[in-house]
Amino acid sequence: MSRFAALVPLLALGILVLPAGGCRHGKPQPVDIVLSEDSCAECRMAVSDLKFAAELVTTAGHVDYFDDIGCLIGFLRKNPPPSGSAAYVADFNSGEWIEQTQAYYLRAKSLPTPMSYGLAAFVSEIEAQNAAQRWPGKMLGWGELMREFQP
């Protein structure tokens, strides 16, 4: 058997696998924000502090950035996201993205956020409680935040 004949099955497999690698499946993933360049979709200010940032990513790959969690909430109330979209908030301590429904939130008037909404997200309840010792306020889940918070 020639070398070419031995490669034919491998080439055919590569052609079948290649298109599948380019397809998007599942929930949209978070996208890095370029600080001081990407603008908030709600207030149009430049996103300048990752500790308070948020974003909404659609299945088509469109990203709306937010410089404050309060801006994300205001935007979502006026603009229901397309089906399959995912919202993320930055963990106050690490800057890592957390799905908005999985985060623990602290609302504290003394917390110096970009738009003065006083909201911060945390990856764990303990981290939110620790922050509440410095900035006394109310701890909330996403559902409570959406019901109670008025930007």
N, C-alpha and C positions, 0 to 999 in steps of 0.2 A: 504494500500500500504506500502511495506517495505521501510526502509530508503534507501536501495540500489537502489530500483526502482526509487525513487525520485531523486537520484543523476545521473542516467544514462543520462538524457537530458543535465545536466550541464557538465558532462564529455565529451560528444560528442561535445558540443559547444567549450569547452576548446581545444579539439584536432583539431578542424577546425581553431580556432583563433591562436593557438600557432605557426604554421609554417609561417603564414602571418607576425607575428611580427619580424621574422628574415630576411625577404626579404628587399632589398634596393630598394627604390623608389625615383624618383626625382633626383635632382642635388646633387652631392657629397658635403658633408659638410667639413668645414675646420677642421684641425687636429692640436692639440697643438704641438708646437716645443719644444724640450728639448734643451735649450741653451747650447752651448759649447759641445754638444754631436751629434746633428744632423748636417750633412754636406751639403753644397750647391751642388746641382746637376750640376752646371755649372763650378764653380771655385774650388770646393772641400774644401773650407775653412769651418771651423766650424761656424755655425750660432751663433753669439755672442751678437747681439743687435736686440731685437724684433722690435724696431722703424722702421727698414728698411727691415724687413723680408717679404718673399713672399712664396707661395707654389702652387703647381699644384696637384690636387686630381683627380684621374680617377674614373670611375664608378666601377671598380674592387677593389677600395680601395688602389691602389698604390699612394704614396705621394712622390713628388719631392720637396725638400726644397731649399730655396734660401736665401743667406745672404744679398742680395742687389736687389732692383727692377730691376736694369740694368742687373743682372744675369738672372732673369726671362725672360726679353725681349730677350736677346741673346739666351737663351735656346729655347724659343718658335720659334724663326726664323729658328733654325736648326732642331727642332724636333716638327713638328705639333702635337698637342695633340690628343689623341683618342677622337672620338665622345662622347659627354656627359661629358667631363672633365670640371672641374671648377678651375679657378685660383683665388687666394686671395692674398691681400696685407694687411700688418698690418697698422692700423692707427698710424701715428707718435705720436700722443698725448696719446692715450689710450692703444695701442697694440691690440685692438680688430680687428678681421678680417673683411675686406670689399671685396666684389666681385670686381675684378680688373676693370670692366667696370663702376662701381658705384663710384669709388674713384675720388678725385680731386688731381692732382699731381702738385708738385712744383719741377722745375729743377733749381738748383742754384749751381754754381761752388763752392761756399763757404760752402755749406752744407756738413758736415763731415760724409759721408757714408762709410760703410765697404770697398767697392771696389772703392771708389772715383768717383762714377757715379753721385753723387749730386742729387739723386731723393728721394722724400718723398711723401707718400700718406696721404690723409686726408679724413675724413668722410664728411666734408662739405666745401663748397667754402670759407666761412668766415674763417674757421680755416686755410685753405691754404693761404688766403690773409694775415692773421695775421702772419703766419710764414714767408711770403715774406717780411714783414717789417724788420725782423731780418736777413734773408738771401735773398737779392734781387735776383730775377730770373724770370723765365717764368712759368706761370700756364698753364697746359695742361690737356686735357682729355685723356682717354686711346687710342682712335684712333689716335690722334695727336702724342702721345708718340710713338706708334708703327711705325708711318710713319717717324717721325723726329729724333728719338733718335738712335744714333749709338754707341753701347757699344765698 
